[in-house]
Amino acid sequence: MNAKATASTIFGVVVALLGTLWLVQGLGLVHIGPVLCVANCEPITGKSTQWTVTGIISLFVGLVIVWAGLRRGNR
């Protein structure tokens, strides 16, 4: 694997993991309070359609980036 393929794969894994976290938070399966808060930050309580959709999209994009990075590395 070359450096670009490795960097792409690592970036895709990070995006996919964030998408998974946002998905499970949006579904109400995991509750994590705000970490770095500048203004009025409140934790998400219950289900959130916005975070569920954002998580699904991010997970899909991350998996596509991982797939592309692995494919580029196998050439």
C-alpha positions as CSV (number, residue, x, y, z in Angstrom):
1,M,0.0,0.0,0.0
2,N,1.2,3.5,-0.8
3,A,0.9,6.5,1.5
4,K,-2.2,7.9,-0.2
5,A,-4.1,4.6,0.0
6,T,-3.1,4.2,3.7
7,A,-4.1,7.8,4.6
8,S,-7.4,7.4,2.7
9,T,-8.2,4.1,4.5
10,I,-7.4,5.6,7.9
11,F,-9.5,8.6,7.2
12,G,-12.4,6.4,6.0
13,V,-12.3,4.3,9.1
14,V,-12.4,7.5,11.3
15,V,-15.4,8.8,9.3
16,A,-17.2,5.4,9.5
17,L,-16.6,5.2,13.3
18,L,-18.0,8.7,13.8
19,G,-21.0,7.8,11.7
20,T,-21.6,4.7,13.8
21,L,-21.4,6.8,17.0
22,W,-23.8,9.4,15.6
23,L,-26.1,6.6,14.4
24,V,-26.4,4.9,17.8
25,Q,-26.7,8.2,19.5
26,G,-29.5,9.2,17.2
27,L,-31.3,5.9,17.8
28,G,-31.1,6.6,21.5
29,L,-28.9,3.5,22.3
30,V,-25.9,5.5,23.7
31,H,-26.0,8.7,25.8
32,I,-22.9,10.9,25.9
33,G,-22.9,14.4,27.3
34,P,-21.2,17.3,25.5
35,V,-17.4,17.3,25.8
36,L,-16.4,20.7,24.6
37,C,-19.1,23.2,25.2
38,V,-18.9,26.9,24.2
39,A,-22.5,28.0,24.6
40,N,-25.7,26.4,25.9
41,C,-25.0,22.8,25.3
42,E,-27.5,20.2,26.2
43,P,-27.1,16.4,25.8
44,I,-29.4,14.7,23.3
45,T,-32.1,12.8,25.2
46,G,-34.0,10.2,23.4
47,K,-34.1,9.6,19.7
48,S,-33.0,12.2,17.1
49,T,-33.9,11.7,13.4
50,Q,-31.3,14.3,12.4
51,W,-28.4,12.5,14.1
52,T,-29.7,9.1,12.8
53,V,-29.7,10.3,9.2
54,T,-26.3,12.1,9.7
55,G,-24.9,8.8,11.1
56,I,-26.1,6.7,8.3
57,I,-24.7,9.1,5.7
58,S,-21.4,9.4,7.4
59,L,-21.1,5.6,7.9
60,F,-21.8,5.0,4.2
61,V,-19.3,7.7,3.1
62,G,-16.7,6.3,5.4
63,L,-17.1,2.8,4.1
64,V,-16.9,4.1,0.5
65,I,-13.6,5.9,1.3
66,V,-12.2,2.7,3.0
67,W,-13.2,0.7,0.0
68,A,-11.6,3.1,-2.4
69,G,-8.4,3.3,-0.3
70,L,-8.1,-0.5,-0.1
71,R,-8.8,-0.8,-3.8
72,R,-6.1,1.8,-4.6
73,G,-3.7,0.0,-2.4
74,N,-4.1,-3.3,-4.1
75,R,-3.1,-1.9,-7.5
